[in-house]
Amino acid sequence: MGEAAVKKQRARPSTVAGYLRAVPDEQRGVLTKLRQLIRTHLPKGYEEAMNWGAITYQVPLKRCPHTYNGQPLSYVAIAAQKHYLSLYLMTVYGVPAKQKQLRDGFARAGKKLNMGKACIRFRTLDDLPLDTLADIIASTSVDAYVAAYEQSRKDR
């Protein structure tokens, strides 16, 4: 394989449409439906972008330019992995009440939660309590998210 082919293979898509075209059909269908749910419930002010190799819903840098790493603050993200899909809910990681809400939502729905710090691993939409996710996604305005972030930086 030539050098150009290797670079192309490693290149990450720079657009959401390009990312969705690049994932397998089965994963694309699930990500597309989850993307619709996110966009329907996402508070105004967040932007959809490709960042960190994922479809990311983030605070624009013009709204919060002074981040610890110079990157926009990520609020929600979705990504395709080799054997599963990932949903990242940053507020669940940082807010114990939201973590409880998520765990309770999974329990009420009789679904198994496979989670890291902010990453929920799943294969199909049937693995997720979509109503709970919609409530969590809708729950934090950009202003509230930025204020919590700024307070967390002051506390350091």
TAZI-V183910 format. One line per field, one symbol per residue. phi: phi as a letter, one per 40 degrees, with the letter a starting at -180 (. if undefined). psi: psi as a letter, one per 30 degrees, with the letter a starting at -180 (. if undefined). burial: # if it has 9 or more other C-alpha atoms within 8 Angstrom, else .. A space follows every 10 residues. Layout:
phi->???
psi->???
burial->???
//
This chain:
phi->.ccccccccc ccdcbcdccc cccddccdcc cccccccccc bccchcbcac aggacbbbcd dccacbccbg bcccbbabac bcbabbbbbc ccccbdcccc dccccccdcg bccbbccbbb cabbcccbcc cccdcccccb cdcccccccc cccccc
psi->kleeeeeeef kkkfleeeee fflleeeeee eeeeeeeeee fklkflkklk kggljkjlkk efeifilfgg lkkkeklklk legllkkkje feefjeeeee eeeeeeeefh lkjjkbegkk klelfffkie eeeeeeeffj leeeeeeeee eeeef.
burial->.....#.... ..#..#.### ..#...##.# ##.##.##.. ###..##.## ...####### #..##.#... .######### ...####### ###....##. ###.###... #......### ###.#.###. .#######.# ##..##.... ......
//
